[in-house]
């Protein structure tokens, strides 16, 4: 187990839940320690992590004697414990929209990444009709986010960076990483992605293995 007086996070490269936590830590300028684990070596199932997180998952997070393991719970804990750089607007009406966009991001995993997962699991026996259904479902989902960004003209919930962007951007980056060409079909998502790629906290927290390996290309045929 890590022994440190600073907040400490175990995380894995390329995991959107882990990335969310790293972004909050960076945005809030929190001094923290970290340990990157290897999924391929099953280090998330190590005794070191299982002692803190019986599910054997990352992110696994400690802050002194406090242990928090689910990524959303960690993000909310950090918002309350370290309020100096708030990631929620003070206005309750606007904050409600941030909450909604945060939790809506789970639909991207269901409706977009399911298309990827089906292709990967059924390489030799793809049902083209079912594949098209999943592709259409992915387009409907991305269409919602395209419209949200068109309405705000900036970030995903408001004109300012919020916790909603912490939740949304890692999913967009993963979609691009998987080969989706958003430029023509989803110009507002494409513009958002490029804007965020220049943000210092994004640059600092980019999954390190992405720079060392090629895109899997599982979404090349999406757009």
Kinemage of the C-alpha trace (Angstrom):
@kinemage 1
@onewidth
@group {chain A} dominant
@subgroup {mainchain}
@vectorlist {calphas} color= white
{ca unk a 1} P 0.000 0.000 0.000
{ca unk a 2} L 1.199 3.499 -0.785
{ca unk a 3} L 2.295 5.518 2.228
{ca unk a 4} L 2.095 9.229 1.518
{ca unk a 5} L 0.564 12.319 3.078
{ca unk a 6} L -0.505 13.500 -0.371
{ca unk a 7} L -3.511 12.270 -2.294
{ca unk a 8} L -2.452 9.131 -4.153
{ca unk a 9} L -3.979 7.555 -7.243
{ca unk a 10} L -3.378 4.211 -8.939
{ca unk a 11} L -4.326 4.456 -12.591
{ca unk a 12} L -4.025 2.761 -15.956
{ca unk a 13} L -3.147 4.354 -19.288
{ca unk a 14} L -6.077 4.832 -21.676
{ca unk a 15} L -8.813 4.257 -19.095
{ca unk a 16} L -11.399 7.076 -19.281
{ca unk a 17} L -12.373 6.645 -15.602
{ca unk a 18} L -8.721 7.034 -14.590
{ca unk a 19} L -8.295 9.989 -16.910
{ca unk a 20} L -11.247 11.771 -15.283
{ca unk a 21} L -9.544 11.636 -11.887
{ca unk a 22} L -6.202 12.827 -13.246
{ca unk a 23} L -7.919 15.760 -14.949
{ca unk a 24} L -9.612 16.853 -11.730
{ca unk a 25} L -6.328 16.632 -9.833
{ca unk a 26} L -4.588 18.702 -12.500
{ca unk a 27} L -7.373 21.259 -12.946
{ca unk a 28} L -7.469 21.852 -9.196
{ca unk a 29} L -3.686 22.032 -9.025
{ca unk a 30} L -3.588 19.411 -6.277
{ca unk a 31} L -0.175 18.060 -5.354
{ca unk a 32} L -0.517 14.281 -5.556
{ca unk a 33} L 1.452 11.073 -5.928
{ca unk a 34} L 0.607 8.358 -8.423
{ca unk a 35} L 1.385 4.882 -9.644
{ca unk a 36} L 0.571 3.751 -13.140
{ca unk a 37} L -0.376 0.095 -13.418
{ca unk a 38} L -0.315 -2.302 -16.378
{ca unk a 39} L -3.633 -3.851 -17.343
{ca unk a 40} L -1.890 -6.431 -19.535
{ca unk a 41} L 0.119 -7.612 -16.511
{ca unk a 42} L -3.069 -7.593 -14.402
{ca unk a 43} L -1.483 -5.257 -11.889
{ca unk a 44} L -4.944 -3.942 -11.004
{ca unk a 45} L -5.465 -7.348 -9.344
{ca unk a 46} L -2.292 -7.052 -7.253
{ca unk a 47} L -2.408 -7.403 -3.466
{ca unk a 48} L -1.367 -3.765 -3.196
{ca unk a 49} L -4.550 -2.608 -4.894
{ca unk a 50} L -6.855 -5.354 -3.617
{ca unk a 51} L -6.007 -4.270 -0.086
{ca unk a 52} L -7.609 -0.914 -0.888
{ca unk a 53} L -10.118 -1.942 -3.528
{ca unk a 54} L -11.525 -5.480 -3.245
{ca unk a 55} L -12.936 -5.181 -6.767
{ca unk a 56} L -9.411 -4.957 -8.153
{ca unk a 57} L -10.120 -1.914 -10.285
{ca unk a 58} L -8.542 1.442 -10.996
{ca unk a 59} L -8.677 4.275 -10.311
{ca unk a 60} L -8.008 3.461 -6.707
{ca unk a 61} L -7.515 6.576 -4.616
{ca unk a 62} L -6.358 7.501 -1.126
{ca unk a 63} L -6.153 10.791 0.713
{ca unk a 64} L -4.617 10.171 4.092
{ca unk a 65} L -6.848 7.571 5.725
{ca unk a 66} L -9.648 8.129 3.223
{ca unk a 67} L -10.035 5.517 0.467
{ca unk a 68} L -12.296 6.221 -2.514
{ca unk a 69} L -12.441 3.917 -5.517
{ca unk a 70} L -15.179 4.728 -8.043
{ca unk a 71} L -14.043 7.437 -10.474
{ca unk a 72} L -17.165 9.577 -10.137
{ca unk a 73} L -17.002 9.327 -6.351
{ca unk a 74} L -13.333 10.364 -6.436
{ca unk a 75} L -14.126 13.376 -8.627
{ca unk a 76} L -16.943 14.484 -6.320
{ca unk a 77} L -14.772 13.954 -3.243
{ca unk a 78} L -12.030 16.116 -4.742
{ca unk a 79} L -14.545 18.831 -5.613
{ca unk a 80} L -15.722 19.011 -2.012
{ca unk a 81} L -12.358 18.530 -0.303
{ca unk a 82} L -10.469 20.933 -2.580
{ca unk a 83} L -12.961 23.677 -3.541
{ca unk a 84} L -10.392 26.353 -4.386
{ca unk a 85} L -10.726 25.727 -8.136
{ca unk a 86} L -14.416 24.830 -8.526
{ca unk a 87} L -15.512 22.617 -11.398
{ca unk a 88} L -19.209 23.296 -10.864
{ca unk a 89} L -20.915 26.656 -11.459
{ca unk a 90} L -22.470 28.368 -8.439
{ca unk a 91} L -25.799 28.899 -10.200
{ca unk a 92} L -28.014 25.911 -9.433
{ca unk a 93} L -29.789 25.986 -12.797
{ca unk a 94} L -26.529 25.868 -14.724
{ca unk a 95} L -25.118 23.322 -12.291
{ca unk a 96} L -28.074 21.054 -13.031
{ca unk a 97} L -27.052 21.007 -16.692
{ca unk a 98} L -23.493 20.094 -15.707
{ca unk a 99} L -24.830 17.197 -13.640
{ca unk a 100} L -26.963 16.024 -16.535
{ca unk a 101} L -24.103 16.084 -19.060
{ca unk a 102} L -21.813 14.307 -16.595
{ca unk a 103} L -24.111 11.364 -16.197
{ca unk a 104} L -25.163 11.344 -19.837
{ca unk a 105} L -21.616 10.379 -20.820
{ca unk a 106} L -22.363 6.806 -19.739
{ca unk a 107} L -24.512 6.580 -22.878
{ca unk a 108} L -21.391 6.955 -25.014
{ca unk a 109} L -20.013 3.709 -23.631
{ca unk a 110} L -23.319 1.968 -24.306
{ca unk a 111} L -24.143 3.429 -27.698
{ca unk a 112} L -20.781 4.130 -29.336
{ca unk a 113} L -18.193 1.854 -27.768
{ca unk a 114} L -20.614 -1.076 -28.017
{ca unk a 115} L -20.092 -0.805 -31.797
{ca unk a 116} L -16.352 -1.255 -31.235
{ca unk a 117} L -16.782 -4.093 -28.773
{ca unk a 118} L -19.073 -6.016 -31.127
{ca unk a 119} L -16.554 -5.763 -33.969
{ca unk a 120} L -13.670 -6.884 -31.755
{ca unk a 121} L -15.530 -9.861 -30.279
{ca unk a 122} L -17.017 -11.058 -33.578
{ca unk a 123} L -14.247 -10.499 -36.119
{ca unk a 124} L -14.911 -13.746 -37.957
{ca unk a 125} L -18.690 -13.851 -37.684
{ca unk a 126} L -20.077 -10.334 -37.959
{ca unk a 127} L -23.812 -10.039 -38.519
{ca unk a 128} L -23.972 -7.074 -40.909
{ca unk a 129} L -27.570 -6.265 -40.014
{ca unk a 130} L -26.744 -6.158 -36.300
{ca unk a 131} L -23.574 -4.214 -37.012
{ca unk a 132} L -25.569 -1.576 -38.915
{ca unk a 133} L -28.011 -1.310 -36.013
{ca unk a 134} L -25.136 -0.649 -33.640
{ca unk a 135} L -23.593 1.842 -36.054
{ca unk a 136} L -26.882 3.733 -36.381
{ca unk a 137} L -27.177 3.760 -32.597
{ca unk a 138} L -23.688 5.274 -32.349
{ca unk a 139} L -24.598 8.014 -34.823
{ca unk a 140} L -27.742 8.921 -32.890
{ca unk a 141} L -25.700 9.200 -29.695
{ca unk a 142} L -23.001 11.367 -31.273
{ca unk a 143} L -25.731 13.520 -32.765
{ca unk a 144} L -26.933 14.452 -29.281
{ca unk a 145} L -23.474 15.668 -28.298
{ca unk a 146} L -23.018 17.489 -31.593
{ca unk a 147} L -26.172 19.458 -30.823
{ca unk a 148} L -25.140 20.158 -27.233
{ca unk a 149} L -21.852 21.663 -28.394
{ca unk a 150} L -23.613 23.661 -31.101
{ca unk a 151} L -25.870 25.171 -28.434
{ca unk a 152} L -23.099 26.123 -25.997
{ca unk a 153} L -20.583 27.278 -28.580
{ca unk a 154} L -17.826 26.297 -26.161
{ca unk a 155} L -17.619 23.482 -23.678
{ca unk a 156} L -20.073 20.642 -23.323
{ca unk a 157} L -22.420 22.090 -20.694
{ca unk a 158} L -21.629 25.809 -20.581
{ca unk a 159} L -19.232 28.289 -22.133
{ca unk a 160} L -16.745 27.447 -19.361
{ca unk a 161} L -14.831 24.262 -18.524
{ca unk a 162} L -16.709 22.219 -15.911
{ca unk a 163} L -16.858 18.739 -14.439
{ca unk a 164} L -18.994 17.782 -17.435
{ca unk a 165} L -15.931 18.232 -19.658
{ca unk a 166} L -13.884 16.085 -17.290
{ca unk a 167} L -16.360 13.288 -17.961
{ca unk a 168} L -16.930 13.949 -21.667
{ca unk a 169} L -13.514 14.640 -23.147
{ca unk a 170} L -11.863 11.278 -22.333
{ca unk a 171} L -14.701 9.564 -24.217
{ca unk a 172} L -14.268 11.842 -27.235
{ca unk a 173} L -10.517 11.256 -27.192
{ca unk a 174} L -11.094 7.508 -27.051
{ca unk a 175} L -13.413 7.695 -30.060
{ca unk a 176} L -10.774 9.606 -32.022
{ca unk a 177} L -8.115 7.173 -30.834
{ca unk a 178} L -10.244 4.355 -32.245
{ca unk a 179} L -10.075 5.996 -35.672
{ca unk a 180} L -13.307 7.998 -35.991
{ca unk a 181} L -13.021 10.914 -38.415
{ca unk a 182} L -15.325 13.495 -36.836
{ca unk a 183} L -14.448 16.472 -39.012
{ca unk a 184} L -17.222 16.251 -41.612
{ca unk a 185} L -20.021 14.435 -39.772
{ca unk a 186} L -19.598 16.041 -36.347
{ca unk a 187} L -17.843 19.412 -36.842
{ca unk a 188} L -18.709 20.739 -33.384
{ca unk a 189} L -17.323 17.656 -31.636
{ca unk a 190} L -14.267 17.883 -33.892
{ca unk a 191} L -13.774 21.567 -32.982
{ca unk a 192} L -14.209 20.748 -29.298
{ca unk a 193} L -11.675 17.920 -29.483
{ca unk a 194} L -9.033 20.161 -31.069
{ca unk a 195} L -9.694 22.958 -28.582
{ca unk a 196} L -9.311 20.579 -25.662
{ca unk a 197} L -6.134 19.030 -27.038
{ca unk a 198} L -4.434 22.386 -26.450
{ca unk a 199} L -5.505 22.553 -22.808
{ca unk a 200} L -2.453 22.123 -20.521
{ca unk a 201} L -4.194 19.643 -18.209
{ca unk a 202} L -5.095 17.467 -21.194
{ca unk a 203} L -1.525 17.569 -22.491
{ca unk a 204} L -0.207 16.542 -19.052
{ca unk a 205} L -2.621 13.635 -18.654
{ca unk a 206} L -2.707 12.123 -22.160
{ca unk a 207} L -2.434 8.321 -21.962
{ca unk a 208} L 1.314 7.675 -22.315
{ca unk a 209} L 0.941 4.471 -24.325
{ca unk a 210} L -1.017 6.298 -27.049
{ca unk a 211} L 2.149 8.086 -28.121
{ca unk a 212} L 3.970 4.757 -28.372
{ca unk a 213} L 1.439 2.723 -30.340
{ca unk a 214} L -0.810 3.000 -33.388
{ca unk a 215} L -4.557 3.491 -33.279
{ca unk a 216} L -6.529 0.216 -33.248
{ca unk a 217} L -8.676 1.691 -36.029
{ca unk a 218} L -11.922 0.121 -34.832
{ca unk a 219} L -13.960 3.212 -35.709
{ca unk a 220} L -12.468 3.971 -39.115
{ca unk a 221} L -15.747 2.987 -40.752
{ca unk a 222} L -17.997 4.924 -38.351
{ca unk a 223} L -18.024 8.268 -40.176
